[in-house]
Amino acid sequence: MRDVIHKILATENEAQAIVETGRVEAARILSDARKKGQDIVEQARQKALAEAERILEAAVEAAEREKENRLAHAAAEIESEIQLDRNGSQWAVEGVVRCVCGLR
C-alpha cells in the first residue's frame, strides 16, 4: 500500500513539475511573441517615418521649383512691361538708394 501511495505522490509531483515547465514555456513563448510583435511594429513605424520624410522632401523640392518658376515668370513679365530709358533708369536707381538709405 505504501508503495502505491509513494507512486501516487511521485506521479503527482511529476505532474506538477510538468505543469510548471509548461507554464514557464508558455510564458517564454508569449514573451517571444510580444517581442516579435514590438519589433514588427517598430519596423513598420520606421518605414512609415522614412516614407513620410521622402514625401515631405519631394513636396519641398516641388514647392521650390514652383517658386523659382513663378519668380522667373514674374521677373520676365515685369521686365517686358517696364522699359526705362537711361534717364528714367538713373532716376529710379537714385530714388531706391534714397529710400533705402533714408535720404530725402
PDB file as gemmi writes it, atoms N, CA and C in Angstrom:
CRYST1    1.000    1.000    1.000  90.00  90.00  90.00 P 1                      
ATOM      1  N   MET A   1       0.817  -1.188   0.000  1.00  0.00           N  
ATOM      2  CA  MET A   1       0.000   0.000   0.000  1.00  0.00           C  
ATOM      3  C   MET A   1       0.867   1.261   0.000  1.00  0.00           C  
ATOM      4  N   ARG A   2       1.921   1.202   0.824  1.00  0.00           N  
ATOM      5  CA  ARG A   2       2.827   2.343   0.867  1.00  0.00           C  
ATOM      6  C   ARG A   2       3.450   2.602  -0.492  1.00  0.00           C  
ATOM      7  N   ASP A   3       3.789   1.576  -1.176  1.00  0.00           N  
ATOM      8  CA  ASP A   3       4.376   1.733  -2.498  1.00  0.00           C  
ATOM      9  C   ASP A   3       3.406   2.457  -3.440  1.00  0.00           C  
ATOM     10  N   VAL A   4       2.160   2.109  -3.345  1.00  0.00           N  
ATOM     11  CA  VAL A   4       1.146   2.719  -4.188  1.00  0.00           C  
ATOM     12  C   VAL A   4       1.019   4.206  -3.848  1.00  0.00           C  
ATOM     13  N   ILE A   5       1.002   4.522  -2.557  1.00  0.00           N  
ATOM     14  CA  ILE A   5       0.889   5.926  -2.123  1.00  0.00           C  
ATOM     15  C   ILE A   5       2.118   6.697  -2.574  1.00  0.00           C  
ATOM     16  N   HIS A   6       3.311   6.094  -2.443  1.00  0.00           N  
ATOM     17  CA  HIS A   6       4.542   6.758  -2.891  1.00  0.00           C  
ATOM     18  C   HIS A   6       4.519   6.989  -4.401  1.00  0.00           C  
ATOM     19  N   LYS A   7       4.020   6.006  -5.143  1.00  0.00           N  
ATOM     20  CA  LYS A   7       3.929   6.152  -6.582  1.00  0.00           C  
ATOM     21  C   LYS A   7       2.930   7.246  -6.953  1.00  0.00           C  
ATOM     22  N   ILE A   8       1.807   7.300  -6.237  1.00  0.00           N  
ATOM     23  CA  ILE A   8       0.804   8.341  -6.487  1.00  0.00           C  
ATOM     24  C   ILE A   8       1.407   9.716  -6.200  1.00  0.00           C  
ATOM     25  N   LEU A   9       2.094   9.859  -5.071  1.00  0.00           N  
ATOM     26  CA  LEU A   9       2.723  11.133  -4.715  1.00  0.00           C  
ATOM     27  C   LEU A   9       3.820  11.510  -5.718  1.00  0.00           C  
ATOM     28  N   ALA A  10       4.594  10.535  -6.128  1.00  0.00           N  
ATOM     29  CA  ALA A  10       5.661  10.792  -7.102  1.00  0.00           C  
ATOM     30  C   ALA A  10       5.048  11.222  -8.431  1.00  0.00           C  
ATOM     31  N   THR A  11       3.981  10.550  -8.821  1.00  0.00           N  
ATOM     32  CA  THR A  11       3.313  10.895 -10.066  1.00  0.00           C  
ATOM     33  C   THR A  11       2.712  12.292  -9.973  1.00  0.00           C  
ATOM     34  N   GLU A  12       2.121  12.618  -8.817  1.00  0.00           N  
ATOM     35  CA  GLU A  12       1.550  13.951  -8.613  1.00  0.00           C  
ATOM     36  C   GLU A  12       2.645  15.022  -8.672  1.00  0.00           C  
ATOM     37  N   ASN A  13       3.780  14.761  -8.053  1.00  0.00           N  
ATOM     38  CA  ASN A  13       4.905  15.710  -8.096  1.00  0.00           C  
ATOM     39  C   ASN A  13       5.437  15.864  -9.521  1.00  0.00           C  
ATOM     40  N   GLU A  14       5.497  14.739 -10.214  1.00  0.00           N  
ATOM     41  CA  GLU A  14       5.952  14.780 -11.598  1.00  0.00           C  
ATOM     42  C   GLU A  14       4.978  15.581 -12.468  1.00  0.00           C  
ATOM     43  N   ALA A  15       3.678  15.396 -12.222  1.00  0.00           N  
ATOM     44  CA  ALA A  15       2.660  16.135 -12.971  1.00  0.00           C  
ATOM     45  C   ALA A  15       2.771  17.624 -12.676  1.00  0.00           C  
ATOM     46  N   GLN A  16       2.985  17.992 -11.429  1.00  0.00           N  
ATOM     47  CA  GLN A  16       3.146  19.405 -11.071  1.00  0.00           C  
ATOM     48  C   GLN A  16       4.380  20.001 -11.743  1.00  0.00           C  
ATOM     49  N   ALA A  17       5.452  19.226 -11.804  1.00  0.00           N  
ATOM     50  CA  ALA A  17       6.676  19.701 -12.453  1.00  0.00           C  
ATOM     51  C   ALA A  17       6.427  19.909 -13.952  1.00  0.00           C  
ATOM     52  N   ILE A  18       5.681  18.973 -14.559  1.00  0.00           N  
ATOM     53  CA  ILE A  18       5.371  19.092 -15.987  1.00  0.00           C  
ATOM     54  C   ILE A  18       4.505  20.320 -16.229  1.00  0.00           C  
ATOM     55  N   VAL A  19       3.498  20.541 -15.360  1.00  0.00           N  
ATOM     56  CA  VAL A  19       2.628  21.711 -15.498  1.00  0.00           C  
ATOM     57  C   VAL A  19       3.444  22.987 -15.335  1.00  0.00           C  
ATOM     58  N   GLU A  20       4.331  23.035 -14.368  1.00  0.00           N  
ATOM     59  CA  GLU A  20       5.158  24.221 -14.150  1.00  0.00           C  
ATOM     60  C   GLU A  20       6.088  24.457 -15.338  1.00  0.00           C  
ATOM     61  N   THR A  21       6.668  23.389 -15.847  1.00  0.00           N  
ATOM     62  CA  THR A  21       7.510  23.511 -17.040  1.00  0.00           C  
ATOM     63  C   THR A  21       6.694  24.056 -18.210  1.00  0.00           C  
ATOM     64  N   GLY A  22       5.467  23.581 -18.354  1.00  0.00           N  
ATOM     65  CA  GLY A  22       4.573  24.069 -19.399  1.00  0.00           C  
ATOM     66  C   GLY A  22       4.254  25.536 -19.217  1.00  0.00           C  
ATOM     67  N   ARG A  23       4.020  25.953 -17.995  1.00  0.00           N  
ATOM     68  CA  ARG A  23       3.739  27.362 -17.722  1.00  0.00           C  
ATOM     69  C   ARG A  23       4.939  28.241 -18.069  1.00  0.00           C  
ATOM     70  N   VAL A  24       6.124  27.789 -17.678  1.00  0.00           N  
ATOM     71  CA  VAL A  24       7.349  28.538 -17.981  1.00  0.00           C  
ATOM     72  C   VAL A  24       7.536  28.627 -19.493  1.00  0.00           C  
ATOM     73  N   GLU A  25       7.326  27.510 -20.187  1.00  0.00           N  
ATOM     74  CA  GLU A  25       7.464  27.503 -21.648  1.00  0.00           C  
ATOM     75  C   GLU A  25       6.426  28.414 -22.291  1.00  0.00           C  
ATOM     76  N   ALA A  26       5.195  28.401 -21.800  1.00  0.00           N  
ATOM     77  CA  ALA A  26       4.142  29.273 -22.337  1.00  0.00           C  
ATOM     78  C   ALA A  26       4.500  30.739 -22.110  1.00  0.00           C  
ATOM     79  N   ALA A  27       5.021  31.055 -20.933  1.00  0.00           N  
ATOM     80  CA  ALA A  27       5.431  32.432 -20.639  1.00  0.00           C  
ATOM     81  C   ALA A  27       6.561  32.863 -21.570  1.00  0.00           C  
ATOM     82  N   ARG A  28       7.506  31.947 -21.834  1.00  0.00           N  
ATOM     83  CA  ARG A  28       8.610  32.260 -22.743  1.00  0.00           C  
ATOM     84  C   ARG A  28       8.094  32.492 -24.165  1.00  0.00           C  
ATOM     85  N   ILE A  29       7.202  31.628 -24.615  1.00  0.00           N  
ATOM     86  CA  ILE A  29       6.632  31.767 -25.955  1.00  0.00           C  
ATOM     87  C   ILE A  29       5.862  33.081 -26.067  1.00  0.00           C  
ATOM     88  N   LEU A  30       5.070  33.394 -25.045  1.00  0.00           N  
ATOM     89  CA  LEU A  30       4.315  34.657 -25.044  1.00  0.00           C  
ATOM     90  C   LEU A  30       5.252  35.855 -25.066  1.00  0.00           C  
ATOM     91  N   SER A  31       6.311  35.794 -24.288  1.00  0.00           N  
ATOM     92  CA  SER A  31       7.294  36.885 -24.261  1.00  0.00           C  
ATOM     93  C   SER A  31       7.960  37.045 -25.621  1.00  0.00           C  
ATOM     94  N   ASP A  32       8.331  35.933 -26.229  1.00  0.00           N  
ATOM     95  CA  ASP A  32       8.933  35.985 -27.570  1.00  0.00           C  
ATOM     96  C   ASP A  32       7.956  36.576 -28.580  1.00  0.00           C  
ATOM     97  N   ALA A  33       6.701  36.168 -28.507  1.00  0.00           N  
ATOM     98  CA  ALA A  33       5.688  36.679 -29.432  1.00  0.00           C  
ATOM     99  C   ALA A  33       5.499  38.180 -29.236  1.00  0.00           C  
ATOM    100  N   ARG A  34       5.472  38.630 -27.991  1.00  0.00           N  
ATOM    101  CA  ARG A  34       5.343  40.069 -27.724  1.00  0.00           C  
ATOM    102  C   ARG A  34       6.531  40.825 -28.296  1.00  0.00           C  
ATOM    103  N   LYS A  35       7.726  40.289 -28.088  1.00  0.00           N  
ATOM    104  CA  LYS A  35       8.943  40.938 -28.589  1.00  0.00           C  
ATOM    105  C   LYS A  35       8.900  41.019 -30.109  1.00  0.00           C  
ATOM    106  N   LYS A  36       8.522  39.925 -30.768  1.00  0.00           N  
ATOM    107  CA  LYS A  36       8.434  39.932 -32.228  1.00  0.00           C  
ATOM    108  C   LYS A  36       7.382  40.930 -32.694  1.00  0.00           C  
ATOM    109  N   GLY A  37       6.267  40.992 -31.988  1.00  0.00           N  
ATOM    110  CA  GLY A  37       5.222  41.957 -32.326  1.00  0.00           C  
ATOM    111  C   GLY A  37       5.720  43.386 -32.197  1.00  0.00           C  
ATOM    112  N   GLN A  38       6.441  43.668 -31.133  1.00  0.00           N  
ATOM    113  CA  GLN A  38       7.004  45.003 -30.939  1.00  0.00           C  
ATOM    114  C   GLN A  38       8.024  45.325 -32.026  1.00  0.00           C  
ATOM    115  N   ASP A  39       8.818  44.334 -32.395  1.00  0.00           N  
ATOM    116  CA  ASP A  39       9.805  44.543 -33.462  1.00  0.00           C  
ATOM    117  C   ASP A  39       9.115  44.865 -34.786  1.00  0.00           C  
ATOM    118  N   ILE A  40       8.045  44.142 -35.083  1.00  0.00           N  
ATOM    119  CA  ILE A  40       7.298  44.373 -36.322  1.00  0.00           C  
ATOM    120  C   ILE A  40       6.689  45.766 -36.315  1.00  0.00           C  
ATOM    121  N   VAL A  41       6.110  46.159 -35.190  1.00  0.00           N  
ATOM    122  CA  VAL A  41       5.519  47.495 -35.081  1.00  0.00           C  
ATOM    123  C   VAL A  41       6.597  48.571 -35.248  1.00  0.00           C  
ATOM    124  N   GLU A  42       7.752  48.370 -34.642  1.00  0.00           N  
ATOM    125  CA  GLU A  42       8.840  49.356 -34.751  1.00  0.00           C  
ATOM    126  C   GLU A  42       9.345  49.444 -36.179  1.00  0.00           C  
ATOM    127  N   GLN A  43       9.472  48.309 -36.850  1.00  0.00           N  
ATOM    128  CA  GLN A  43       9.907  48.323 -38.253  1.00  0.00           C  
ATOM    129  C   GLN A  43       8.888  49.061 -39.118  1.00  0.00           C  
ATOM    130  N   ALA A  44       7.608  48.802 -38.887  1.00  0.00           N  
ATOM    131  CA  ALA A  44       6.558  49.484 -39.654  1.00  0.00           C  
ATOM    132  C   ALA A  44       6.593  50.982 -39.379  1.00  0.00           C  
ATOM    133  N   ARG A  45       6.820  51.370 -38.131  1.00  0.00           N  
ATOM    134  CA  ARG A  45       6.903  52.781 -37.776  1.00  0.00           C  
ATOM    135  C   ARG A  45       8.090  53.443 -38.469  1.00  0.00           C  
ATOM    136  N   GLN A  46       9.229  52.762 -38.481  1.00  0.00           N  
ATOM    137  CA  GLN A  46      10.417  53.299 -39.144  1.00  0.00           C  
ATOM    138  C   GLN A  46      10.182  53.456 -40.648  1.00  0.00           C  
ATOM    139  N   LYS A  47       9.531  52.459 -41.249  1.00  0.00           N  
ATOM    140  CA  LYS A  47       9.231  52.543 -42.680  1.00  0.00           C  
ATOM    141  C   LYS A  47       8.292  53.709 -42.968  1.00  0.00           C  
ATOM    142  N   ALA A  48       7.262  53.854 -42.143  1.00  0.00           N  
ATOM    143  CA  ALA A  48       6.303  54.947 -42.334  1.00  0.00           C  
ATOM    144  C   ALA A  48       6.989  56.298 -42.158  1.00  0.00           C  
ATOM    145  N   LEU A  49       7.855  56.402 -41.187  1.00  0.00           N  
ATOM    146  CA  LEU A  49       8.585  57.653 -40.955  1.00  0.00           C  
ATOM    147  C   LEU A  49       9.494  57.979 -42.145  1.00  0.00           C  
ATOM    148  N   ALA A  50      10.199  56.972 -42.644  1.00  0.00           N  
ATOM    149  CA  ALA A  50      11.080  57.190 -43.802  1.00  0.00           C  
ATOM    150  C   ALA A  50      10.262  57.613 -45.025  1.00  0.00           C  
ATOM    151  N   GLU A  51       9.121  56.972 -45.225  1.00  0.00           N  
ATOM    152  CA  GLU A  51       8.267  57.319 -46.360  1.00  0.00           C  
ATOM    153  C   GLU A  51       7.722  58.738 -46.211  1.00  0.00           C  
ATOM    154  N   ALA A  52       7.321  59.106 -45.004  1.00  0.00           N  
ATOM    155  CA  ALA A  52       6.817  60.459 -44.764  1.00  0.00           C  
ATOM    156  C   ALA A  52       7.912  61.493 -45.029  1.00  0.00           C  
ATOM    157  N   GLU A  53       9.125  61.203 -44.598  1.00  0.00           N  
ATOM    158  CA  GLU A  53      10.239  62.120 -44.852  1.00  0.00           C  
ATOM    159  C   GLU A  53      10.511  62.247 -46.345  1.00  0.00           C  
ATOM    160  N   ARG A  54      10.437  61.128 -47.073  1.00  0.00           N  
ATOM    161  CA  ARG A  54      10.660  61.154 -48.520  1.00  0.00           C  
ATOM    162  C   ARG A  54       9.588  61.999 -49.201  1.00  0.00           C  
ATOM    163  N   ILE A  55       8.346  61.812 -48.793  1.00  0.00           N  
ATOM    164  CA  ILE A  55       7.242  62.583 -49.377  1.00  0.00           C  
ATOM    165  C   ILE A  55       7.406  64.066 -49.071  1.00  0.00           C  
ATOM    166  N   LEU A  56       7.787  64.373 -47.844  1.00  0.00           N  
ATOM    167  CA  LEU A  56       7.987  65.767 -47.450  1.00  0.00           C  
ATOM    168  C   LEU A  56       9.114  66.409 -48.254  1.00  0.00           C  
ATOM    169  N   GLU A  57      10.212  65.685 -48.414  1.00  0.00           N  
ATOM    170  CA  GLU A  57      11.328  66.218 -49.203  1.00  0.00           C  
ATOM    171  C   GLU A  57      10.898  66.477 -50.646  1.00  0.00           C  
ATOM    172  N   ALA A  58      10.135  65.550 -51.205  1.00  0.00           N  
ATOM    173  CA  ALA A  58       9.661  65.723 -52.580  1.00  0.00           C  
ATOM    174  C   ALA A  58       8.739  66.931 -52.681  1.00  0.00           C  
ATOM    175  N   ALA A  59       7.888  67.129 -51.682  1.00  0.00           N  
ATOM    176  CA  ALA A  59       6.973  68.272 -51.685  1.00  0.00           C  
ATOM    177  C   ALA A  59       7.747  69.587 -51.561  1.00  0.00           C  
ATOM    178  N   VAL A  60       8.758  69.606 -50.721  1.00  0.00           N  
ATOM    179  CA  VAL A  60       9.572  70.814 -50.565  1.00  0.00           C  
ATOM    180  C   VAL A  60      10.303  71.123 -51.871  1.00  0.00           C  
ATOM    181  N   GLU A  61      10.854  70.098 -52.506  1.00  0.00           N  
ATOM    182  CA  GLU A  61      11.545  70.312 -53.781  1.00  0.00           C  
ATOM    183  C   GLU A  61      10.575  70.828 -54.842  1.00  0.00           C  
ATOM    184  N   ALA A  62       9.387  70.257 -54.888  1.00  0.00           N  
ATOM    185  CA  ALA A  62       8.383  70.714 -55.861  1.00  0.00           C  
ATOM    186  C   ALA A  62       7.987  72.165 -55.585  1.00  0.00           C  
ATOM    187  N   ALA A  63       7.829  72.497 -54.307  1.00  0.00           N  
ATOM    188  CA  ALA A  63       7.473  73.872 -53.951  1.00  0.00           C  
ATOM    189  C   ALA A  63       8.596  74.835 -54.340  1.00  0.00           C  
ATOM    190  N   GLU A  64       9.841  74.431 -54.139  1.00  0.00           N  
ATOM    191  CA  GLU A  64      10.978  75.280 -54.523  1.00  0.00           C  
ATOM    192  C   GLU A  64      10.994  75.497 -56.041  1.00  0.00           C  
ATOM    193  N   ARG A  65      10.775  74.428 -56.793  1.00  0.00           N  
ATOM    194  CA  ARG A  65      10.744  74.560 -58.253  1.00  0.00           C  
ATOM    195  C   ARG A  65       9.603  75.486 -58.678  1.00  0.00           C  
ATOM    196  N   GLU A  66       8.441  75.327 -58.051  1.00  0.00           N  
ATOM    197  CA  GLU A  66       7.289  76.176 -58.373  1.00  0.00           C  
ATOM    198  C   GLU A  66       7.591  77.636 -58.053  1.00  0.00           C  
ATOM    199  N   LYS A  67       8.227  77.867 -56.899  1.00  0.00           N  
ATOM    200  CA  LYS A  67       8.592  79.232 -56.517  1.00  0.00           C  
ATOM    201  C   LYS A  67       9.552  79.841 -57.531  1.00  0.00           C  
ATOM    202  N   GLU A  68      10.572  79.082 -57.917  1.00  0.00           N  
ATOM    203  CA  GLU A  68      11.542  79.585 -58.892  1.00  0.00           C  
ATOM    204  C   GLU A  68      10.862  79.884 -60.228  1.00  0.00           C  
ATOM    205  N   ASN A  69       9.976  79.006 -60.660  1.00  0.00           N  
ATOM    206  CA  ASN A  69       9.256  79.236 -61.919  1.00  0.00           C  
ATOM    207  C   ASN A  69       8.402  80.493 -61.846  1.00  0.00           C  
ATOM    208  N   ARG A  70       7.699  80.660 -60.731  1.00  0.00           N  
ATOM    209  CA  ARG A  70       6.848  81.841 -60.585  1.00  0.00           C  
ATOM    210  C   ARG A  70       7.669  83.124 -60.532  1.00  0.00           C  
ATOM    211  N   LEU A  71       8.792  83.087 -59.803  1.00  0.00           N  
ATOM    212  CA  LEU A  71       9.662  84.263 -59.739  1.00  0.00           C  
ATOM    213  C   LEU A  71      10.221  84.601 -61.116  1.00  0.00           C  
ATOM    214  N   ALA A  72      10.652  83.600 -61.849  1.00  0.00           N  
ATOM    215  CA  ALA A  72      11.192  83.838 -63.186  1.00  0.00           C  
ATOM    216  C   ALA A  72      10.110  84.407 -64.098  1.00  0.00           C  
ATOM    217  N   HIS A  73       8.918  83.852 -63.998  1.00  0.00           N  
ATOM    218  CA  HIS A  73       7.809  84.338 -64.822  1.00  0.00           C  
ATOM    219  C   HIS A  73       7.462  85.787 -64.451  1.00  0.00           C  
ATOM    220  N   ALA A  74       7.397  86.063 -63.150  1.00  0.00           N  
ATOM    221  CA  ALA A  74       7.072  87.419 -62.696  1.00  0.00           C  
ATOM    222  C   ALA A  74       8.153  88.404 -63.135  1.00  0.00           C  
ATOM    223  N   ALA A  75       9.414  88.006 -63.015  1.00  0.00           N  
ATOM    224  CA  ALA A  75      10.515  88.885 -63.429  1.00  0.00           C  
ATOM    225  C   ALA A  75      10.434  89.163 -64.924  1.00  0.00           C  
ATOM    226  N   ALA A  76      10.169  88.126 -65.699  1.00  0.00           N  
ATOM    227  CA  ALA A  76      10.063  88.321 -67.146  1.00  0.00           C  
ATOM    228  C   ALA A  76       8.885  89.223 -67.482  1.00  0.00           C  
ATOM    229  N   GLU A  77       7.781  89.052 -66.799  1.00  0.00           N  
ATOM    230  CA  GLU A  77       6.591  89.877 -67.043  1.00  0.00           C  
ATOM    231  C   GLU A  77       6.865  91.338 -66.681  1.00  0.00           C  
ATOM    232  N   ILE A  78       7.514  91.552 -65.544  1.00  0.00           N  
ATOM    233  CA  ILE A  78       7.836  92.917 -65.117  1.00  0.00           C  
ATOM    234  C   ILE A  78       8.798  93.562 -66.102  1.00  0.00           C  
ATOM    235  N   GLU A  79       9.823  92.817 -66.519  1.00  0.00           N  
ATOM    236  CA  GLU A  79      10.793  93.359 -67.466  1.00  0.00           C  
ATOM    237  C   GLU A  79      10.147  93.700 -68.803  1.00  0.00           C  
ATOM    238  N   SER A  80       9.173  92.901 -69.224  1.00  0.00           N  
ATOM    239  CA  SER A  80       8.523  93.179 -70.507  1.00  0.00           C  
ATOM    240  C   SER A  80       7.575  94.365 -70.407  1.00  0.00           C  
ATOM    241  N   GLU A  81       7.043  94.631 -69.215  1.00  0.00           N  
ATOM    242  CA  GLU A  81       6.095  95.736 -69.039  1.00  0.00           C  
ATOM    243  C   GLU A  81       6.779  97.067 -68.759  1.00  0.00           C  
ATOM    244  N   ILE A  82       7.929  97.011 -68.103  1.00  0.00           N  
ATOM    245  CA  ILE A  82       8.609  98.239 -67.700  1.00  0.00           C  
ATOM    246  C   ILE A  82       9.881  98.391 -68.520  1.00  0.00           C  
ATOM    247  N   GLN A  83       9.924  99.430 -69.294  1.00  0.00           N  
ATOM    248  CA  GLN A  83      11.123  99.721 -70.077  1.00  0.00           C  
ATOM    249  C   GLN A  83      11.481 101.184 -69.834  1.00  0.00           C  
ATOM    250  N   LEU A  84      12.612 101.402 -69.222  1.00  0.00           N  
ATOM    251  CA  LEU A  84      13.058 102.755 -68.903  1.00  0.00           C  
ATOM    252  C   LEU A  84      14.215 103.148 -69.821  1.00  0.00           C  
ATOM    253  N   ASP A  85      14.233 104.424 -70.168  1.00  0.00           N  
ATOM    254  CA  ASP A  85      15.389 104.922 -70.900  1.00  0.00           C  
ATOM    255  C   ASP A  85      16.514 105.171 -69.901  1.00  0.00           C  
ATOM    256  N   ARG A  86      17.633 105.622 -70.352  1.00  0.00           N  
ATOM    257  CA  ARG A  86      18.799 105.819 -69.480  1.00  0.00           C  
ATOM    258  C   ARG A  86      18.478 106.808 -68.362  1.00  0.00           C  
ATOM    259  N   ASN A  87      17.827 107.932 -68.661  1.00  0.00           N  
ATOM    260  CA  ASN A  87      17.497 108.929 -67.643  1.00  0.00           C  
ATOM    261  C   ASN A  87      16.478 108.368 -66.648  1.00  0.00           C  
ATOM    262  N   GLY A  88      15.476 107.674 -67.140  1.00  0.00           N  
ATOM    263  CA  GLY A  88      14.463 107.090 -66.247  1.00  0.00           C  
ATOM    264  C   GLY A  88      15.063 106.033 -65.346  1.00  0.00           C  
ATOM    265  N   SER A  89      15.975 105.277 -65.878  1.00  0.00           N  
ATOM    266  CA  SER A  89      16.644 104.236 -65.097  1.00  0.00           C  
ATOM    267  C   SER A  89      17.492 104.870 -63.994  1.00  0.00           C  
ATOM    268  N   GLN A  90      18.242 105.909 -64.341  1.00  0.00           N  
ATOM    269  CA  GLN A  90      19.074 106.598 -63.354  1.00  0.00           C  
ATOM    270  C   GLN A  90      18.197 107.205 -62.265  1.00  0.00           C  
ATOM    271  N   TRP A  91      17.082 107.797 -62.648  1.00  0.00           N  
ATOM    272  CA  TRP A  91      16.169 108.402 -61.686  1.00  0.00           C  
ATOM    273  C   TRP A  91      15.620 107.334 -60.728  1.00  0.00           C  
ATOM    274  N   ALA A  92      15.249 106.152 -61.242  1.00  0.00           N  
ATOM    275  CA  ALA A  92      14.715 105.073 -60.417  1.00  0.00           C  
ATOM    276  C   ALA A  92      15.770 104.560 -59.440  1.00  0.00           C  
ATOM    277  N   VAL A  93      16.998 104.404 -59.916  1.00  0.00           N  
ATOM    278  CA  VAL A  93      18.081 103.926 -59.055  1.00  0.00           C  
ATOM    279  C   VAL A  93      18.326 104.914 -57.935  1.00  0.00           C  
ATOM    280  N   GLU A  94      18.397 106.187 -58.246  1.00  0.00           N  
ATOM    281  CA  GLU A  94      18.623 107.204 -57.220  1.00  0.00           C  
ATOM    282  C   GLU A  94      17.478 107.227 -56.209  1.00  0.00           C  
ATOM    283  N   GLY A  95      16.262 107.056 -56.683  1.00  0.00           N  
ATOM    284  CA  GLY A  95      15.109 107.035 -55.784  1.00  0.00           C  
ATOM    285  C   GLY A  95      15.167 105.844 -54.833  1.00  0.00           C  
ATOM    286  N   VAL A  96      15.538 104.708 -55.329  1.00  0.00           N  
ATOM    287  CA  VAL A  96      15.667 103.493 -54.488  1.00  0.00           C  
ATOM    288  C   VAL A  96      16.760 103.703 -53.466  1.00  0.00           C  
ATOM    289  N   VAL A  97      17.909 104.245 -53.889  1.00  0.00           N  
ATOM    290  CA  VAL A  97      19.016 104.486 -52.968  1.00  0.00           C  
ATOM    291  C   VAL A  97      18.584 105.443 -51.872  1.00  0.00           C  
ATOM    292  N   ARG A  98      17.868 106.525 -52.227  1.00  0.00           N  
ATOM    293  CA  ARG A  98      17.387 107.488 -51.215  1.00  0.00           C  
ATOM    294  C   ARG A  98      16.462 106.795 -50.233  1.00  0.00           C  
ATOM    295  N   CYS A  99      15.571 105.966 -50.725  1.00  0.00           N  
ATOM    296  CA  CYS A  99      14.623 105.281 -49.828  1.00  0.00           C  
ATOM    297  C   CYS A  99      15.342 104.302 -48.906  1.00  0.00           C  
ATOM    298  N   VAL A 100      16.268 103.555 -49.462  1.00  0.00           N  
ATOM    299  CA  VAL A 100      16.982 102.558 -48.676  1.00  0.00           C  
ATOM    300  C   VAL A 100      17.891 103.225 -47.636  1.00  0.00           C  
ATOM    301  N   CYS A 101      18.530 104.286 -48.028  1.00  0.00           N  
ATOM    302  CA  CYS A 101      19.474 104.952 -47.129  1.00  0.00           C  
ATOM    303  C   CYS A 101      18.801 105.965 -46.215  1.00  0.00           C  
ATOM    304  N   GLY A 102      17.540 106.230 -46.427  1.00  0.00           N  
ATOM    305  CA  GLY A 102      16.817 107.163 -45.588  1.00  0.00           C  
ATOM    306  C   GLY A 102      17.085 108.612 -45.934  1.00  0.00           C  
ATOM    307  N   LEU A 103      17.568 108.878 -47.110  1.00  0.00           N  
ATOM    308  CA  LEU A 103      17.830 110.243 -47.554  1.00  0.00           C  
ATOM    309  C   LEU A 103      16.577 110.830 -48.148  1.00  0.00           C  
ATOM    310  N   ARG A 104      16.444 112.121 -48.082  1.00  0.00           N  
ATOM    311  CA  ARG A 104      15.240 112.764 -48.628  1.00  0.00           C  
ATOM    312  C   ARG A 104      15.565 113.604 -49.794  1.00  0.00           C  
TER     313      ARG A 104                                                      
END                                                                             
